[in-house]
C-alpha cells in the first residue's frame, strides 16, 4: 500500500510538472507581439499608455487580461502626474 501511495504521488507530481512546462512555453509565444522592455522595471505586456495596463510581464490589464490591446473598447489614455512629467 505504501509503494502504491508513493507511486501515485510521483505520477501526480510528474503530470503537474509537464502541464506547467507546456503552459509556460505557450504563454511566452502568445506574448511575443506586445512585449516591451522598460529600463529599471523589466518586461511588460500590453499597451503601457493605457490607464488599465497592469504594468506586469504576466497580465495585460484588469478589464481585458487576455487582450488584444489594439482596438480594446476599455482603452483610456493614462493621465500623467507631476512626478511622471518631469
Phi and psi in radians as a Rosetta constraint file:
Dihedral C 1 N 2 CA 2 C 2 CIRCULARHARMONIC -1.138 0.35
Dihedral N 2 CA 2 C 2 N 3 CIRCULARHARMONIC -0.733 0.35
Dihedral C 2 N 3 CA 3 C 3 CIRCULARHARMONIC -1.084 0.35
Dihedral N 3 CA 3 C 3 N 4 CIRCULARHARMONIC -0.705 0.35
Dihedral C 3 N 4 CA 4 C 4 CIRCULARHARMONIC -1.112 0.35
Dihedral N 4 CA 4 C 4 N 5 CIRCULARHARMONIC -0.741 0.35
Dihedral C 4 N 5 CA 5 C 5 CIRCULARHARMONIC -1.082 0.35
Dihedral N 5 CA 5 C 5 N 6 CIRCULARHARMONIC -0.814 0.35
Dihedral C 5 N 6 CA 6 C 6 CIRCULARHARMONIC -1.118 0.35
Dihedral N 6 CA 6 C 6 N 7 CIRCULARHARMONIC -0.711 0.35
Dihedral C 6 N 7 CA 7 C 7 CIRCULARHARMONIC -1.122 0.35
Dihedral N 7 CA 7 C 7 N 8 CIRCULARHARMONIC -0.725 0.35
Dihedral C 7 N 8 CA 8 C 8 CIRCULARHARMONIC -1.123 0.35
Dihedral N 8 CA 8 C 8 N 9 CIRCULARHARMONIC -0.756 0.35
Dihedral C 8 N 9 CA 9 C 9 CIRCULARHARMONIC -1.084 0.35
Dihedral N 9 CA 9 C 9 N 10 CIRCULARHARMONIC -0.728 0.35
Dihedral C 9 N 10 CA 10 C 10 CIRCULARHARMONIC -1.128 0.35
Dihedral N 10 CA 10 C 10 N 11 CIRCULARHARMONIC -0.705 0.35
Dihedral C 10 N 11 CA 11 C 11 CIRCULARHARMONIC -1.156 0.35
Dihedral N 11 CA 11 C 11 N 12 CIRCULARHARMONIC -0.722 0.35
Dihedral C 11 N 12 CA 12 C 12 CIRCULARHARMONIC -1.123 0.35
Dihedral N 12 CA 12 C 12 N 13 CIRCULARHARMONIC -0.728 0.35
Dihedral C 12 N 13 CA 13 C 13 CIRCULARHARMONIC -1.084 0.35
Dihedral N 13 CA 13 C 13 N 14 CIRCULARHARMONIC -0.759 0.35
Dihedral C 13 N 14 CA 14 C 14 CIRCULARHARMONIC -1.117 0.35
Dihedral N 14 CA 14 C 14 N 15 CIRCULARHARMONIC -0.735 0.35
Dihedral C 14 N 15 CA 15 C 15 CIRCULARHARMONIC -1.108 0.35
Dihedral N 15 CA 15 C 15 N 16 CIRCULARHARMONIC -0.723 0.35
Dihedral C 15 N 16 CA 16 C 16 CIRCULARHARMONIC -1.140 0.35
Dihedral N 16 CA 16 C 16 N 17 CIRCULARHARMONIC -0.702 0.35
Dihedral C 16 N 17 CA 17 C 17 CIRCULARHARMONIC -1.154 0.35
Dihedral N 17 CA 17 C 17 N 18 CIRCULARHARMONIC -0.711 0.35
Dihedral C 17 N 18 CA 18 C 18 CIRCULARHARMONIC -1.115 0.35
Dihedral N 18 CA 18 C 18 N 19 CIRCULARHARMONIC -0.738 0.35
Dihedral C 18 N 19 CA 19 C 19 CIRCULARHARMONIC -1.136 0.35
Dihedral N 19 CA 19 C 19 N 20 CIRCULARHARMONIC -0.782 0.35
Dihedral C 19 N 20 CA 20 C 20 CIRCULARHARMONIC -1.113 0.35
Dihedral N 20 CA 20 C 20 N 21 CIRCULARHARMONIC -0.702 0.35
Dihedral C 20 N 21 CA 21 C 21 CIRCULARHARMONIC -1.148 0.35
Dihedral N 21 CA 21 C 21 N 22 CIRCULARHARMONIC -0.702 0.35
Dihedral C 21 N 22 CA 22 C 22 CIRCULARHARMONIC -1.183 0.35
Dihedral N 22 CA 22 C 22 N 23 CIRCULARHARMONIC -0.764 0.35
Dihedral C 22 N 23 CA 23 C 23 CIRCULARHARMONIC -1.122 0.35
Dihedral N 23 CA 23 C 23 N 24 CIRCULARHARMONIC -0.727 0.35
Dihedral C 23 N 24 CA 24 C 24 CIRCULARHARMONIC -1.104 0.35
Dihedral N 24 CA 24 C 24 N 25 CIRCULARHARMONIC -0.761 0.35
Dihedral C 24 N 25 CA 25 C 25 CIRCULARHARMONIC -1.135 0.35
Dihedral N 25 CA 25 C 25 N 26 CIRCULARHARMONIC -0.663 0.35
Dihedral C 25 N 26 CA 26 C 26 CIRCULARHARMONIC -1.117 0.35
Dihedral N 26 CA 26 C 26 N 27 CIRCULARHARMONIC -0.776 0.35
Dihedral C 26 N 27 CA 27 C 27 CIRCULARHARMONIC -1.136 0.35
Dihedral N 27 CA 27 C 27 N 28 CIRCULARHARMONIC -0.648 0.35
Dihedral C 27 N 28 CA 28 C 28 CIRCULARHARMONIC -1.115 0.35
Dihedral N 28 CA 28 C 28 N 29 CIRCULARHARMONIC -0.703 0.35
Dihedral C 28 N 29 CA 29 C 29 CIRCULARHARMONIC -1.126 0.35
Dihedral N 29 CA 29 C 29 N 30 CIRCULARHARMONIC -0.676 0.35
Dihedral C 29 N 30 CA 30 C 30 CIRCULARHARMONIC -1.213 0.35
Dihedral N 30 CA 30 C 30 N 31 CIRCULARHARMONIC -0.543 0.35
Dihedral C 30 N 31 CA 31 C 31 CIRCULARHARMONIC -1.487 0.35
Dihedral N 31 CA 31 C 31 N 32 CIRCULARHARMONIC -0.181 0.35
Dihedral C 31 N 32 CA 32 C 32 CIRCULARHARMONIC -0.968 0.35
Dihedral N 32 CA 32 C 32 N 33 CIRCULARHARMONIC -0.598 0.35
Dihedral C 32 N 33 CA 33 C 33 CIRCULARHARMONIC -1.222 0.35
Dihedral N 33 CA 33 C 33 N 34 CIRCULARHARMONIC -0.543 0.35
Dihedral C 33 N 34 CA 34 C 34 CIRCULARHARMONIC -2.232 0.35
Dihedral N 34 CA 34 C 34 N 35 CIRCULARHARMONIC 0.636 0.35
Dihedral C 34 N 35 CA 35 C 35 CIRCULARHARMONIC -1.609 0.35
Dihedral N 35 CA 35 C 35 N 36 CIRCULARHARMONIC 2.431 0.35
Dihedral C 35 N 36 CA 36 C 36 CIRCULARHARMONIC -2.255 0.35
Dihedral N 36 CA 36 C 36 N 37 CIRCULARHARMONIC 2.594 0.35
Dihedral C 36 N 37 CA 37 C 37 CIRCULARHARMONIC -1.888 0.35
Dihedral N 37 CA 37 C 37 N 38 CIRCULARHARMONIC 2.144 0.35
Dihedral C 37 N 38 CA 38 C 38 CIRCULARHARMONIC -1.953 0.35
Dihedral N 38 CA 38 C 38 N 39 CIRCULARHARMONIC 2.100 0.35
Dihedral C 38 N 39 CA 39 C 39 CIRCULARHARMONIC -0.962 0.35
Dihedral N 39 CA 39 C 39 N 40 CIRCULARHARMONIC 2.260 0.35
Dihedral C 39 N 40 CA 40 C 40 CIRCULARHARMONIC 1.507 0.35
Dihedral N 40 CA 40 C 40 N 41 CIRCULARHARMONIC -0.219 0.35
Dihedral C 40 N 41 CA 41 C 41 CIRCULARHARMONIC -1.995 0.35
Dihedral N 41 CA 41 C 41 N 42 CIRCULARHARMONIC -0.828 0.35
Dihedral C 41 N 42 CA 42 C 42 CIRCULARHARMONIC 2.040 0.35
Dihedral N 42 CA 42 C 42 N 43 CIRCULARHARMONIC -2.744 0.35
Dihedral C 42 N 43 CA 43 C 43 CIRCULARHARMONIC -1.426 0.35
Dihedral N 43 CA 43 C 43 N 44 CIRCULARHARMONIC 2.352 0.35
Dihedral C 43 N 44 CA 44 C 44 CIRCULARHARMONIC -2.179 0.35
Dihedral N 44 CA 44 C 44 N 45 CIRCULARHARMONIC 2.647 0.35
Dihedral C 44 N 45 CA 45 C 45 CIRCULARHARMONIC -2.097 0.35
Dihedral N 45 CA 45 C 45 N 46 CIRCULARHARMONIC 2.672 0.35
Dihedral C 45 N 46 CA 46 C 46 CIRCULARHARMONIC 1.612 0.35
Dihedral N 46 CA 46 C 46 N 47 CIRCULARHARMONIC -3.091 0.35
Dihedral C 46 N 47 CA 47 C 47 CIRCULARHARMONIC -1.450 0.35
Dihedral N 47 CA 47 C 47 N 48 CIRCULARHARMONIC 1.877 0.35
Dihedral C 47 N 48 CA 48 C 48 CIRCULARHARMONIC -1.309 0.35
Dihedral N 48 CA 48 C 48 N 49 CIRCULARHARMONIC -0.119 0.35
Dihedral C 48 N 49 CA 49 C 49 CIRCULARHARMONIC -1.515 0.35
Dihedral N 49 CA 49 C 49 N 50 CIRCULARHARMONIC -0.078 0.35
Dihedral C 49 N 50 CA 50 C 50 CIRCULARHARMONIC -1.439 0.35
Dihedral N 50 CA 50 C 50 N 51 CIRCULARHARMONIC 2.477 0.35
Dihedral C 50 N 51 CA 51 C 51 CIRCULARHARMONIC -1.056 0.35
Dihedral N 51 CA 51 C 51 N 52 CIRCULARHARMONIC -0.575 0.35
Dihedral C 51 N 52 CA 52 C 52 CIRCULARHARMONIC -1.620 0.35
Dihedral N 52 CA 52 C 52 N 53 CIRCULARHARMONIC -0.012 0.35
Dihedral C 52 N 53 CA 53 C 53 CIRCULARHARMONIC -1.063 0.35
Dihedral N 53 CA 53 C 53 N 54 CIRCULARHARMONIC 2.392 0.35
Dihedral C 53 N 54 CA 54 C 54 CIRCULARHARMONIC -1.375 0.35
Dihedral N 54 CA 54 C 54 N 55 CIRCULARHARMONIC -0.179 0.35
Dihedral C 54 N 55 CA 55 C 55 CIRCULARHARMONIC 0.904 0.35
Dihedral N 55 CA 55 C 55 N 56 CIRCULARHARMONIC 0.891 0.35
Dihedral C 55 N 56 CA 56 C 56 CIRCULARHARMONIC -2.366 0.35
Dihedral N 56 CA 56 C 56 N 57 CIRCULARHARMONIC 2.737 0.35
Dihedral C 56 N 57 CA 57 C 57 CIRCULARHARMONIC -1.559 0.35
Dihedral N 57 CA 57 C 57 N 58 CIRCULARHARMONIC 0.000 0.35
Dihedral C 57 N 58 CA 58 C 58 CIRCULARHARMONIC -2.024 0.35
Dihedral N 58 CA 58 C 58 N 59 CIRCULARHARMONIC -0.509 0.35
Dihedral C 58 N 59 CA 59 C 59 CIRCULARHARMONIC -2.422 0.35
Dihedral N 59 CA 59 C 59 N 60 CIRCULARHARMONIC 2.440 0.35
Dihedral C 59 N 60 CA 60 C 60 CIRCULARHARMONIC -1.271 0.35
Dihedral N 60 CA 60 C 60 N 61 CIRCULARHARMONIC -1.034 0.35
Dihedral C 60 N 61 CA 61 C 61 CIRCULARHARMONIC -2.773 0.35
Dihedral N 61 CA 61 C 61 N 62 CIRCULARHARMONIC 3.055 0.35
Dihedral C 61 N 62 CA 62 C 62 CIRCULARHARMONIC -1.369 0.35
Dihedral N 62 CA 62 C 62 N 63 CIRCULARHARMONIC -0.606 0.35
Dihedral C 62 N 63 CA 63 C 63 CIRCULARHARMONIC -1.555 0.35
Dihedral N 63 CA 63 C 63 N 64 CIRCULARHARMONIC -0.409 0.35
Dihedral C 63 N 64 CA 64 C 64 CIRCULARHARMONIC -2.519 0.35
Dihedral N 64 CA 64 C 64 N 65 CIRCULARHARMONIC 1.159 0.35
Dihedral C 64 N 65 CA 65 C 65 CIRCULARHARMONIC -1.145 0.35
Dihedral N 65 CA 65 C 65 N 66 CIRCULARHARMONIC -0.467 0.35
Dihedral C 65 N 66 CA 66 C 66 CIRCULARHARMONIC -1.539 0.35
Dihedral N 66 CA 66 C 66 N 67 CIRCULARHARMONIC -0.209 0.35
Dihedral C 66 N 67 CA 67 C 67 CIRCULARHARMONIC 1.341 0.35
Dihedral N 67 CA 67 C 67 N 68 CIRCULARHARMONIC -2.938 0.35
Dihedral C 67 N 68 CA 68 C 68 CIRCULARHARMONIC -1.373 0.35
Dihedral N 68 CA 68 C 68 N 69 CIRCULARHARMONIC 2.815 0.35
Dihedral C 68 N 69 CA 69 C 69 CIRCULARHARMONIC -1.344 0.35
Dihedral N 69 CA 69 C 69 N 70 CIRCULARHARMONIC -0.605 0.35
Dihedral C 69 N 70 CA 70 C 70 CIRCULARHARMONIC -1.128 0.35
Dihedral N 70 CA 70 C 70 N 71 CIRCULARHARMONIC 2.144 0.35
Dihedral C 70 N 71 CA 71 C 71 CIRCULARHARMONIC 1.399 0.35
Dihedral N 71 CA 71 C 71 N 72 CIRCULARHARMONIC 0.209 0.35
Dihedral C 71 N 72 CA 72 C 72 CIRCULARHARMONIC -1.169 0.35
Dihedral N 72 CA 72 C 72 N 73 CIRCULARHARMONIC 2.311 0.35
Dihedral C 72 N 73 CA 73 C 73 CIRCULARHARMONIC -1.304 0.35
Dihedral N 73 CA 73 C 73 N 74 CIRCULARHARMONIC -0.233 0.35
Dihedral C 73 N 74 CA 74 C 74 CIRCULARHARMONIC -1.634 0.35
Dihedral N 74 CA 74 C 74 N 75 CIRCULARHARMONIC -0.009 0.35
Dihedral C 74 N 75 CA 75 C 75 CIRCULARHARMONIC -1.037 0.35
Dihedral N 75 CA 75 C 75 N 76 CIRCULARHARMONIC 2.288 0.35
Dihedral C 75 N 76 CA 76 C 76 CIRCULARHARMONIC -2.401 0.35
Dihedral N 76 CA 76 C 76 N 77 CIRCULARHARMONIC 2.272 0.35
Dihedral C 76 N 77 CA 77 C 77 CIRCULARHARMONIC -1.059 0.35
Dihedral N 77 CA 77 C 77 N 78 CIRCULARHARMONIC 2.314 0.35
Dihedral C 77 N 78 CA 78 C 78 CIRCULARHARMONIC -1.241 0.35
Dihedral N 78 CA 78 C 78 N 79 CIRCULARHARMONIC 2.318 0.35
Dihedral C 78 N 79 CA 79 C 79 CIRCULARHARMONIC -1.443 0.35
Dihedral N 79 CA 79 C 79 N 80 CIRCULARHARMONIC 2.346 0.35
Dihedral C 79 N 80 CA 80 C 80 CIRCULARHARMONIC -1.402 0.35
Dihedral N 80 CA 80 C 80 N 81 CIRCULARHARMONIC 2.333 0.35
Dihedral C 80 N 81 CA 81 C 81 CIRCULARHARMONIC -1.587 0.35
Dihedral N 81 CA 81 C 81 N 82 CIRCULARHARMONIC 3.001 0.35
Dihedral C 81 N 82 CA 82 C 82 CIRCULARHARMONIC -1.116 0.35
Dihedral N 82 CA 82 C 82 N 83 CIRCULARHARMONIC -0.547 0.35
Dihedral C 82 N 83 CA 83 C 83 CIRCULARHARMONIC -1.298 0.35
Dihedral N 83 CA 83 C 83 N 84 CIRCULARHARMONIC -0.496 0.35
Dihedral C 83 N 84 CA 84 C 84 CIRCULARHARMONIC -1.438 0.35
Dihedral N 84 CA 84 C 84 N 85 CIRCULARHARMONIC -0.447 0.35
Dihedral C 84 N 85 CA 85 C 85 CIRCULARHARMONIC -1.399 0.35
Dihedral N 85 CA 85 C 85 N 86 CIRCULARHARMONIC -0.258 0.35
